[in-house]
Amino acid sequence: MPLSNKPLGVRGRNRATLLEMLRRNQDLSRAELSRRSGLSEGAISRIVGEMVSEGLIIESGEENSTGGRPSVRLRIDAGALRAAGADIHAWQTRMAMGTLDGRILASTHFRTPGNPEETIELIATQYREWRKNTALEGLGISVRGIVDSEAGVLRIGSEQAWHGAQVRRWLSDRIQQPVYVENNVRAAALAEYGRAGSEQPPAACMLFVRIDEGIGMSLILDGEVYRGRRMAAGEIGQMVVADVPGKGRQDRPGCLEQTVSNPAIVAAYQRRKAAGSRALQGETEVRVRRICHRANQGETAAVVVLAEASRALGIALANLVWTLDPDVIIIDGAITEAWPLLLAGIREQFPEGREFLSFRQLQLRPSSLGADASLLGSMGLPFTRLFQTGERTARRGN
């Protein structure tokens, strides 16, 4: 379900602010919430009282004190709210049910049928099974392609059968509860953003780059995903990073995807191996992991191929840094298994010198969630409204 386009009221904005603070800091007192948020202690007490009575916040003990009355520590009751998510891929669909803090309580998977509605039926059946014993806030769906998250429709799927799939409507009719649909890269980015700790303030601008069969990016600005008017923002695989004259525009041979995607890395590696050598077998993701392993062992062909890929990726990322001035860039994909080599190649494309403010304190790191990022992101979609508006989504049926 999309969030309302109406501006948030003061009450909702303040509740959302406090919930986000408590999500990133395990235990805070009312005084600390007041100091960090700028709200009066009276306002904090009213809001906290509301959320304690609603079961969103619990009092978790008292702070050690050298004198005077000790402060009660507050935290989100992560186990009070639960939701389910499904991460749909062409070959496999994974599902999980878990808590507000991303702890998985149950999971399953199945081979994705060729028919989208069959896939939807299997997801709905599992959701209803979990709901027999657990109150759930709703269901989140992560899927590859151009996703209209407001309408819950997959405009362009990774498989033709999924083009125009009415994912939200199909599932809502079956489970009679809120359903949220998001592109897999954006879902993974939201999971990463929500897992950021208290060591530093939340990123004002975070880029999440996913490298697999293609290359996608999610842009999170002040905690909210930027999707673009046509829901197509982040297709950086089509960014041109090399001039290849004389080629047709449709093939876009100089684009990032032609150099850095899993199929491109596998093809480049096979070209560099001696004629007659045994080709790597398996899915491209598995083959890229093997190439990374060989590169880490010092094999020349693997090192050269990954160095070329990291150079192209570095050019693209440098352009994004100049344009967007992000605080954090997170890279996800099998290629990160050769992270030291990848990082070195990327940083070669970054300018040297402290005068370049955009690069000075930029954090560049691999995903901390890896293969589970999109699944955890889908499971967290029903909670997105809570952290953006301070309000839970009304549940239908149970």
C-alpha positions as CSV (number, residue, x, y, z in Angstrom):
1,M,0.0,0.0,0.0
2,P,1.4,3.4,-0.8
3,L,1.9,6.0,1.8
4,S,-0.5,9.0,1.7
5,N,0.6,12.0,-0.3
6,K,-0.8,14.3,2.4
7,P,1.8,16.1,4.5
8,L,2.5,14.5,7.9
9,G,1.0,16.2,10.9
10,V,3.3,17.3,13.7
11,R,2.2,14.4,15.9
12,G,3.0,11.8,13.2
13,R,6.3,13.4,12.4
14,N,7.4,13.5,16.0
15,R,6.4,9.9,16.5
16,A,8.4,8.8,13.4
17,T,11.4,10.8,14.6
18,L,11.5,9.1,18.0
19,L,10.9,5.6,16.5
20,E,13.8,6.1,14.1
21,M,16.0,7.2,17.0
22,L,15.1,4.1,19.0
23,R,15.6,1.9,16.0
24,R,19.2,3.1,15.7
25,N,20.0,3.3,19.4
26,Q,19.0,0.2,21.5
27,D,18.3,2.1,24.7
28,L,17.6,5.8,25.2
29,S,16.1,7.7,28.1
30,R,13.4,10.3,27.8
31,A,16.0,13.0,28.5
32,E,18.2,11.7,25.7
33,L,15.3,11.6,23.3
34,S,14.5,15.2,24.2
35,R,18.1,16.3,23.7
36,R,18.6,14.6,20.4
37,S,15.2,15.5,18.9
38,G,14.9,19.0,20.2
39,L,11.4,18.2,21.6
40,S,10.4,19.3,25.1
41,E,10.5,16.6,27.8
42,G,6.8,17.1,28.2
43,A,6.2,16.3,24.5
44,I,8.5,13.3,24.8
45,S,6.6,12.0,27.8
46,R,3.2,12.3,26.0
47,I,4.5,10.6,22.8
48,V,6.3,7.8,24.7
49,G,3.3,7.2,26.9
50,E,1.1,6.7,23.8
51,M,3.6,4.3,22.2
52,V,4.1,2.3,25.4
53,S,0.3,1.9,25.7
54,E,0.2,0.8,22.1
55,G,3.0,-1.8,22.7
56,L,5.5,-0.2,20.3
57,I,7.9,0.8,23.1
58,I,8.9,-0.9,26.3
59,E,10.8,0.3,29.3
60,S,14.0,-1.7,29.5
61,G,15.4,-1.0,32.9
62,E,17.1,1.9,34.6
63,E,20.3,3.7,33.8
64,N,23.1,3.6,36.3
65,S,23.1,6.9,38.2
66,T,25.7,8.6,40.5
67,G,22.9,10.5,42.2
68,G,19.3,11.5,41.9
69,R,16.6,9.5,40.3
70,P,17.8,7.0,37.7
71,S,16.5,7.3,34.1
72,V,14.3,4.6,32.6
73,R,15.7,3.3,29.4
74,L,13.4,2.9,26.4
75,R,13.5,0.6,23.4
76,I,11.3,-0.5,20.5
77,D,9.5,-3.8,21.3
78,A,10.8,-5.5,18.2
79,G,8.9,-8.7,18.9
80,A,5.5,-7.0,19.3
81,L,5.0,-6.6,15.5
82,R,5.5,-9.3,12.9
83,A,5.2,-9.4,9.1
84,A,6.1,-11.6,6.2
85,G,7.9,-11.1,3.0
86,A,8.6,-12.9,-0.3
87,D,11.6,-12.3,-2.6
88,I,10.6,-13.5,-6.1
89,H,13.3,-14.6,-8.7
90,A,12.8,-16.3,-12.0
91,W,14.2,-19.6,-10.6
92,Q,13.2,-19.5,-6.9
93,T,11.0,-17.6,-4.5
94,R,12.0,-17.2,-0.9
95,M,9.7,-16.3,2.0
96,A,10.3,-15.3,5.6
97,M,8.2,-14.3,8.6
98,G,9.8,-12.2,11.3
99,T,10.0,-9.3,13.6
100,L,10.3,-5.5,13.4
101,D,14.1,-5.7,13.8
102,G,14.6,-8.1,11.0
103,R,14.8,-11.3,13.0
104,I,13.6,-14.2,10.9
105,L,11.3,-16.6,12.8
106,A,10.3,-18.9,10.0
107,S,11.3,-19.3,6.3
108,T,10.7,-21.4,3.3
109,H,11.4,-21.5,-0.5
110,F,10.0,-23.0,-3.6
111,R,10.7,-23.2,-7.3
112,T,9.0,-20.2,-9.0
113,P,6.3,-21.4,-11.4
114,G,6.3,-20.0,-14.9
115,N,2.8,-18.6,-14.4
116,P,2.8,-15.5,-12.2
117,E,-0.7,-16.2,-10.7
118,E,0.5,-19.7,-9.6
119,T,3.4,-18.0,-7.8
120,I,1.0,-15.6,-6.1
121,E,-1.2,-18.5,-5.0
122,L,1.8,-20.3,-3.4
123,I,2.8,-17.1,-1.6
124,A,-0.7,-16.5,-0.3
125,T,-1.1,-20.1,0.9
126,Q,2.1,-19.8,2.9
127,Y,1.2,-16.4,4.3
128,R,-2.2,-17.8,5.5
129,E,-0.5,-20.7,7.1
130,W,1.8,-18.5,9.1
131,R,-1.1,-16.3,10.1
132,K,-2.9,-19.2,11.7
133,N,-0.6,-18.8,14.7
134,T,0.8,-15.3,14.4
135,A,-0.7,-11.9,14.1
136,L,0.9,-10.3,11.0
137,E,1.0,-6.6,9.9
138,G,1.0,-7.5,6.2
139,L,3.0,-8.9,3.4
140,G,5.9,-7.4,1.5
141,I,7.0,-8.5,-2.0
142,S,10.4,-8.0,-3.6
143,V,10.6,-8.6,-7.3
144,R,13.0,-7.8,-10.2
145,G,11.9,-5.3,-12.8
146,I,10.3,-1.8,-13.1
147,V,7.9,-1.8,-10.2
148,D,5.2,0.8,-9.7
149,S,5.1,0.5,-5.9
150,E,2.2,3.0,-5.5
151,A,0.0,0.8,-7.7
152,G,1.5,-2.5,-6.7
153,V,2.1,-3.4,-10.3
154,L,5.1,-4.9,-12.0
155,R,5.2,-2.7,-15.1
156,I,8.2,-4.6,-16.7
157,G,9.2,-7.9,-15.3
158,S,12.5,-9.8,-15.7
159,E,10.4,-12.4,-17.5
160,Q,7.8,-11.5,-20.1
161,A,5.0,-13.4,-18.3
162,W,5.4,-10.9,-15.4
163,H,4.9,-7.7,-17.5
164,G,1.9,-5.9,-16.1
165,A,1.4,-8.3,-13.2
166,Q,-1.1,-6.9,-10.7
167,V,0.8,-8.3,-7.7
168,R,-0.8,-6.2,-5.0
169,R,-4.4,-6.8,-6.2
170,W,-3.9,-10.5,-6.7
171,L,-2.4,-11.0,-3.2
172,S,-4.8,-8.5,-1.4
173,D,-7.8,-10.5,-2.7
174,R,-6.3,-13.7,-1.4
175,I,-5.0,-12.6,2.1
176,Q,-7.3,-9.6,2.9
177,Q,-4.4,-7.7,4.5
178,P,-2.0,-4.9,3.4
179,V,0.4,-5.9,0.6
180,Y,3.5,-3.9,-0.4
181,V,5.4,-4.4,-3.6
182,E,8.9,-3.1,-4.3
183,N,11.8,-3.6,-6.7
184,N,14.3,-6.0,-5.3
185,V,17.2,-3.6,-5.2
186,R,15.1,-0.9,-3.4
187,A,13.9,-3.5,-0.9
188,A,17.5,-4.5,-0.2
189,A,18.5,-0.9,0.2
190,L,15.8,-0.3,2.7
191,A,17.0,-3.3,4.7
192,E,20.5,-2.0,4.7
193,Y,19.4,1.5,5.7
194,G,17.3,0.1,8.6
195,R,20.3,-1.9,9.9
196,A,22.6,1.0,10.2
197,G,23.8,1.3,13.8
198,S,24.1,4.2,16.2
199,E,27.8,4.9,15.5
200,Q,26.9,7.7,13.1
201,P,23.9,9.7,12.1
202,P,21.6,8.2,9.4
203,A,22.9,8.8,5.9
204,A,21.3,11.8,4.2
205,C,22.1,10.2,0.9
206,M,22.7,6.5,0.5
207,L,23.4,4.6,-2.7
208,F,22.9,0.9,-2.9
209,V,24.3,-0.8,-6.0
210,R,23.4,-4.4,-6.8
211,I,25.4,-6.4,-9.3
212,D,24.0,-9.6,-10.7
213,E,22.5,-10.5,-14.1
214,G,22.3,-6.7,-14.6
215,I,23.2,-3.7,-12.5
216,G,20.7,-1.7,-10.5
217,M,20.9,1.1,-7.9
218,S,18.6,2.5,-5.2
219,L,18.9,6.0,-4.0
220,I,17.7,6.7,-0.4
221,L,17.3,10.4,0.5
222,D,16.7,11.3,4.2
223,G,15.3,7.8,4.8
224,E,13.0,7.6,1.8
225,V,13.5,5.8,-1.5
226,Y,13.7,8.0,-4.6
227,R,11.9,6.1,-7.4
228,G,11.5,8.7,-10.1
229,R,8.2,9.8,-11.7
230,R,8.2,6.6,-13.9
231,M,9.4,4.4,-11.1
232,A,12.6,3.7,-13.1
233,A,15.3,5.6,-11.2
234,G,18.5,3.7,-10.6
235,E,19.1,1.9,-13.9
236,I,22.8,2.6,-13.8
237,G,23.6,-0.5,-15.8
238,Q,22.8,1.7,-18.8
239,M,25.3,4.4,-17.8
240,V,28.0,4.7,-20.6
241,V,31.5,4.3,-19.2
242,A,33.4,3.7,-22.4
243,D,33.3,5.0,-25.9
244,V,32.8,2.2,-28.4
245,P,32.4,3.8,-31.9
246,G,30.7,2.2,-34.8
247,K,28.2,0.2,-32.6
248,G,24.5,0.4,-32.7
249,R,22.8,2.4,-29.9
250,Q,20.5,-0.4,-29.0
251,D,23.3,-2.7,-28.0
252,R,25.0,0.0,-25.8
253,P,28.3,-1.9,-25.7
254,G,30.0,0.9,-23.8
255,C,27.5,0.7,-20.9
256,L,28.3,-0.5,-17.4
257,E,26.3,-3.6,-17.7
258,Q,28.4,-4.8,-20.6
259,T,31.5,-4.8,-18.4
260,V,30.5,-5.4,-14.7
261,S,27.4,-7.6,-14.7
262,N,27.8,-11.3,-13.8
263,P,27.4,-12.5,-17.4
264,A,29.9,-9.9,-18.6
265,I,32.5,-10.9,-16.1
266,V,32.0,-14.6,-16.9
267,A,32.3,-14.0,-20.6
268,A,35.5,-11.8,-20.2
269,Y,37.1,-14.5,-18.0
270,Q,36.4,-17.2,-20.5
271,R,37.9,-15.1,-23.3
272,R,41.1,-14.7,-21.3
273,K,41.5,-18.4,-20.5
274,A,43.6,-20.5,-22.9
275,A,41.8,-22.1,-25.8
276,G,40.4,-25.5,-24.9
277,S,40.3,-24.8,-21.1
278,R,37.3,-26.1,-19.2
279,A,34.5,-23.5,-19.0
280,L,33.1,-22.7,-15.6
281,Q,29.7,-24.3,-15.0
282,G,26.6,-23.2,-13.1
283,E,24.6,-20.1,-12.7
284,T,26.5,-16.9,-13.5
285,E,26.5,-15.9,-9.8
286,V,28.2,-19.1,-8.8
287,R,30.7,-18.7,-11.6
288,V,31.6,-15.2,-10.5
289,R,32.2,-16.4,-7.0
290,R,34.6,-18.9,-8.4
291,I,36.4,-16.2,-10.4
292,C,36.7,-14.1,-7.2
293,H,38.1,-17.1,-5.4
294,R,40.7,-17.6,-8.1
295,A,41.5,-13.9,-8.1
296,N,42.1,-14.0,-4.3
297,Q,44.5,-16.9,-5.0
298,G,46.4,-14.8,-7.5
299,E,45.3,-16.3,-10.8
300,T,46.3,-13.8,-13.5
301,A,43.2,-14.1,-15.7
302,A,40.8,-13.7,-12.8
303,V,42.8,-10.7,-11.4
304,V,42.8,-8.9,-14.8
305,V,39.1,-9.4,-15.4
306,L,38.1,-8.2,-12.0
307,A,40.5,-5.2,-12.3
308,E,38.8,-4.2,-15.6
309,A,35.4,-4.6,-14.0
310,S,36.3,-2.6,-10.9
311,R,37.8,0.2,-13.1
312,A,34.5,0.5,-15.0
313,L,32.5,0.4,-11.8
314,G,34.8,3.1,-10.3
315,I,34.2,5.4,-13.2
316,A,30.4,5.0,-12.8
317,L,30.6,5.5,-9.0
318,A,32.8,8.5,-9.3
319,N,30.3,10.1,-11.6
320,L,27.5,9.4,-9.1
321,V,29.6,10.9,-6.3
322,W,30.2,14.1,-8.3
323,T,26.5,14.3,-9.1
324,L,24.7,13.2,-5.8
325,D,27.3,13.8,-3.0
326,P,26.3,10.6,-1.1
327,D,27.4,9.8,2.4
328,V,27.4,6.0,1.9
329,I,27.8,3.7,-1.1
330,I,27.0,0.0,-0.5
331,I,27.8,-2.6,-3.2
332,D,26.1,-6.0,-3.2
333,G,26.8,-9.0,-5.4
334,A,29.0,-12.0,-5.9
335,I,31.9,-9.7,-7.1
336,T,32.3,-8.4,-3.5
337,E,33.9,-11.7,-2.6
338,A,37.1,-10.2,-4.0
339,W,36.5,-7.0,-2.1
340,P,40.1,-5.8,-1.6
341,L,40.8,-6.1,-5.3
342,L,37.4,-4.5,-6.2
343,L,37.9,-1.6,-3.7
344,A,41.4,-0.8,-5.0
345,G,40.1,-0.6,-8.6
346,I,37.2,1.6,-7.7
347,R,39.4,4.0,-5.6
348,E,41.8,4.4,-8.5
349,Q,39.0,6.3,-10.2
350,F,38.4,8.6,-7.2
351,P,40.4,11.9,-7.1
352,E,43.2,12.4,-4.6
353,G,43.4,15.4,-2.4
354,R,41.4,16.7,0.6
355,E,40.0,19.5,-1.5
356,F,37.4,17.2,-3.1
357,L,34.8,17.3,-0.3
358,S,32.4,14.8,-2.0
359,F,35.0,12.0,-1.6
360,R,36.6,13.0,1.7
361,Q,34.3,11.2,4.2
362,L,32.5,8.9,1.7
363,Q,31.9,5.4,3.1
364,L,32.3,2.7,0.5
365,R,31.5,-0.9,1.7
366,P,30.1,-4.2,0.7
367,S,26.6,-5.2,1.8
368,S,26.3,-6.5,5.3
369,L,23.3,-8.6,4.4
370,G,24.4,-10.3,1.2
371,A,22.0,-12.8,-0.3
372,D,19.4,-12.1,2.3
373,A,19.1,-8.3,1.7
374,S,16.1,-8.4,-0.7
375,L,14.3,-11.0,1.5
376,L,14.8,-9.0,4.6
377,G,13.8,-5.9,2.7
378,S,10.5,-7.5,1.6
379,M,9.8,-8.6,5.2
380,G,10.4,-5.0,6.4
381,L,8.1,-3.3,3.8
382,P,5.0,-3.6,6.0
383,F,6.9,-1.6,8.7
384,T,8.0,1.2,6.4
385,R,4.9,3.3,7.1
386,L,5.5,3.1,10.9
387,F,9.0,4.6,10.5
388,Q,7.9,7.3,8.0
389,T,4.6,8.4,9.6
390,G,4.7,7.0,13.2
391,E,1.5,5.1,12.5
392,R,0.8,1.4,12.0
393,T,-1.1,0.2,9.0
394,A,-4.6,-0.9,9.9
395,R,-4.8,-4.6,9.5
396,R,-7.7,-6.3,7.8
397,G,-8.6,-9.9,8.8
398,N,-6.3,-12.1,10.7
